Amino acid sequence: MIEEINGKTKAGKHLSELLVNAYVDIHTKAAKGAFVVWGAIIVPAEIFRGFENMVFCAPESHSATCAAKGVGGAQCLKAESLGYSTDLCAYARIDIGCLSDGCKESPTMGLPKPHLLVSNTNNCSLLVKWFDIHHRNMNIPHFILDVPFCYGQQREKDLQYILNQFKDLIDTLEKLSGQKFNKDKFYEAAAYSASAVMDWKRFLKCAEHRPSGITVFDSFVQMAPFLLVRGTPELAEHYKILADETEENVNKGIFPVPDEKYRLLWDNIAPWHQLRKMSKRLAGMSANIVAAPYTLCIGAVEGSYDLLSFEQNDDPLWYFARIQNHSVCPQGMDLRISAMGTIIEKLGIDGVVFASNRSCKVFSVMQMDEQRRISEKYGIPSIMIDVDHADVRKFSEESVYIRLEALLESIDAGRARAST
Ligand code: SF4
């Protein structure tokens, strides 16, 4: 990570302040009577910015923060003691466990009590069930966005189906909150997010440089504002600072792994409890995981490397309906393979780390086939490791590093063969 070599960067400091301020703002506004929405991270938060007195919280993001701050396993245990299976996604177990004792150990003092829950079906069905638990326990209405899976280019009828649901969501918000949706405010929020996405891409493109200007861990850490403050000027400002600073570092020759010998790709959600440790240990092996489809997919459609241009159209609702399936989970195998293949070629990837995630079955279920197909098509080595993105109890550090070392040896062996 660039901060490991540089002390806290300008963007790093800005990120910490931004996140603290965001949680303070959420709690303050909620205490003063704002309408509180808990939404899935893919739900377009910009819609909520179209209302005068409404705040948006993402339980998935709060769970990731708990995991990154080292309290994920303890929250999972609390949920398990209530009878929830360890096989359920750790995000859900952390959230349920946290709520069970009034969020005593939450690094953000939990989330304010919601007036509405908004989930969606495209990432996983577990999320809908998880929000349904809150719906029953807190007696809060639950709006479910039904988003068709994505096996190729989005069909017009699917786009219209999503658009109609967005309009229903706006009507529901107006009815429940007693507030009027302000289109201009919403358009402004969409423009902030579109600008942030362009700078995000500029930041990620620093991985094209050799050595890479970033590690995947930098991009995992820097995702947080997208989940917390989408549709705000603070979001746009933050990603401009990040992209400018990272490009400047590349121009000055400042790199997180200056002796980068192995350029790797990570496939799955971030292992939140391991970011700093893993980035340090890999850097010591001259290895850099430079990218992940998980972070590269933001703002893109159907696994494309390039962003969907926001300027192409005038209607932000259309744009958000179009990118509803930007994340990896709702994409079919062919799209995933082509997205990964483009990254391998663009970034000159030497090997792939498939992280089979105990929590996120929907991300992991295809990985063995993906691994085989990537190996057949690109001839690069890969490994499959066992992780859990948020439950540290299911992570065995040493067995993961044995496989990582084996991957680097395979890359060396391939290079030696090629040079004879
Ligand atoms: S199972 Fe995967 S997609 Fe579903 S909530 Fe957990 S991390 Fe998200």
Residues whose N, C-alpha, C, O or C-beta is under 5 A from the ligand:
A	BS01	SF4	C89 Y91 N123 C124 L126 L127 C329 S359 C360 K361
